[in-house]
Amino acid sequence: MVYFRAKKALTSHGQSCLSESLLSYLVLPDGVRFISSDDMGKEFKTGEDLMDRYDLSYYYRRSLEPGTIVMVLEHNQEVAGLSLLVVDGNTLTIEMLAKNMNVKRSGVGAEILGCIEETIADQLMVNEIRLESLNRKKLLNFYNRMGFISYGPLSLDREWGIIFPMRKRIVSLEN
């Protein structure tokens, strides 16, 4: 199976570095792909001023960092949503999940989260997905519906406000 090779390649070097060759082992569903340099000139607006300071070229550069994955969900050849993920051992952290407000499509966040859990986390055999949610009732309710629970103390960020650490344990049928 492909995901066993991906996990073996990830751990056989004694590091949590995702190389381009390792990413080629990961199989993504139709309409989802890894960010590429071709995305750098495309428009991506979330409607959140703090988030909109970061453009697709920022996320492409982040994707070049060890242990980092940036995946995009396409709709009509536009980036409808994206997620920045960091792999650290058996944990996958969602550093950012956003929808492009210029693309008219519903269910983008749920589709990306589903892909993260059912594809990326499964193939890399991680046992937990973590994220930090902004203090927005709609966001917190969304993550709760998707199976995430709050854990640990809240934190206060000067720019972003109150941050809620959340996690979801992954149960693999292979283990």
C-alpha atoms as one frame of an Amber mdcrd trajectory, in Angstrom:
protein
   0.000   0.000   0.000   1.200   3.480  -0.845   0.761   5.010   2.598   2.991
   2.443   4.272   5.809   3.410   1.910   5.201   7.084   2.675   5.389   6.529
   6.448   8.448   4.311   6.104  10.205   6.942   4.004   9.210   9.594   6.530
  10.652   7.728   9.508  13.523   5.762   7.975  15.747   8.828   7.859  15.221
   9.578  11.555  13.577  12.903  10.838  10.170  14.342  10.108  11.160  15.937
   6.814   8.736  15.671   3.940  10.731  15.749   0.752   9.304  16.319  -2.691
   9.892  12.637  -3.441   7.915  11.655  -0.344   5.044  13.906  -1.354   4.908
  12.021  -4.646   3.916   8.914  -2.640   0.860  10.649  -1.209  -2.276  10.143
  -3.252  -4.760  13.010  -3.166  -8.396  12.880  -4.293  -9.550  14.588  -7.479
  -9.651  18.365  -7.159  -7.020  18.456  -4.397  -3.316  18.966  -5.067  -0.170
  20.364  -3.520   0.512  24.056  -4.004   2.891  24.862  -6.846   4.840  27.860
  -8.079   2.096  28.324 -10.700  -0.244  29.398  -7.877   1.883  32.335  -6.788
   0.161  34.950  -8.962  -3.384  33.796  -8.254  -5.733  35.794  -6.060  -6.756
  34.339  -2.699  -8.821  36.413  -0.260 -10.363  35.124   2.958 -12.155  38.264
   4.100 -10.072  38.327   7.310  -7.662  41.270   7.247  -4.970  39.450   9.242
  -5.157  36.378   6.988  -5.184  38.389   3.795  -1.707  39.739   4.559  -0.465
  36.346   3.366  -0.743  35.593  -0.343  -0.283  32.308  -2.213   3.420  33.008
  -2.771   3.850  33.005   1.045   2.169  29.598   1.274   4.239  28.258  -1.623
   7.453  29.331   0.147   6.202  27.695   3.372   5.596  24.474   1.431   9.344
  24.283   0.776  10.090  24.012   4.508  10.869  20.555   5.949   7.831  18.756
   7.337   5.389  21.188   5.721   2.546  20.417   3.314   0.357  23.016   1.621
  -2.579  21.552  -0.227  -5.145  23.347  -2.309  -8.718  22.523  -3.236  -9.562
  23.617  -6.763 -12.885  24.665  -8.207 -13.175  25.738 -11.849  -9.359  26.038
 -12.048  -9.262  28.454  -9.117  -7.921  27.884  -5.610 -11.138  27.501  -3.590
  -9.382  26.700  -0.320  -6.062  25.732   1.127  -4.473  24.262   4.188  -0.975
  24.516   5.625   0.017  21.366   7.519   3.070  20.506   9.591   4.030  16.900
  10.278   5.870  16.195  13.512   6.189  12.535  14.367   2.706  11.093  14.911
   1.006  14.493  14.950  -0.290  16.532  12.047  -0.861  20.204  12.869  -3.158
  22.361  10.780  -1.499  25.760  10.932  -3.979  27.324   8.565  -7.224  26.378
   6.854  -8.921  28.987   4.683 -11.559  29.433   2.016 -11.180  31.812  -0.914
 -14.154  34.169  -0.606 -13.914  34.964  -4.333 -14.859  31.384  -5.256 -18.527
  30.529  -4.949 -18.576  27.034  -3.497 -19.943  25.661  -0.242 -18.398  22.955
   1.909 -14.783  23.917   1.193 -13.606  23.692   4.827 -15.292  20.335   5.427
 -13.881  18.930   2.198 -10.349  20.031   3.060 -10.620  18.668   6.621 -11.963
  15.395   5.245  -9.016  15.140   2.878  -6.575  15.925   5.682  -8.013  13.189
   7.877  -8.905  10.529   5.334  -5.941  10.987   3.015  -2.950  12.810   4.490
  -3.253  11.634   8.117  -4.112   8.110   7.019  -1.247   7.785   4.546   1.280
   9.262   6.988  -0.226   7.151   9.795  -0.452   9.994  12.298  -2.577   9.430
  15.379  -3.640  13.007  16.089  -4.545  16.169  14.204  -4.147  19.465  16.047
  -5.088  23.039  15.298  -5.529  26.368  17.014  -8.870  28.025  16.380  -9.612
  31.707  16.559 -12.272  32.765  19.029 -15.096  32.790  16.493 -18.274  30.933
  17.463 -18.850  29.796  13.882 -15.309  28.371  13.642 -15.441  26.651  17.024
 -18.813  25.074  16.181 -17.487  23.948  12.787 -14.432  22.256  14.310 -16.588
  20.617  17.003 -18.922  19.235  14.307 -15.861  17.867  12.531 -14.862  15.952
  15.689 -12.270  18.284  17.211 -12.260  18.918  20.955 -10.619  21.649  23.004
  -7.621  20.685  25.110  -5.088  22.534  27.176  -5.173  26.163  28.221  -6.382
  28.977  25.989  -3.776  31.477  24.900  -3.896  35.138  24.026  -2.168  36.357
  20.888  -1.722  40.126  20.511  -2.811  40.085  16.867  -5.224  37.163  16.670
  -6.899  37.336  20.088  -7.951  34.294  22.122  -6.697  31.025  20.664  -8.364
  27.666  21.366  -6.105  24.596  21.009  -8.108  21.731  19.520  -7.330  18.160
  18.550  -8.817  15.075  17.021  -7.480  11.622  17.670  -7.208   9.393  14.639
  -8.007   5.720  14.942  -6.394   3.684  12.212  -7.953   0.458  11.053  -4.467
  -0.744  10.109  -3.134  -0.736  13.712
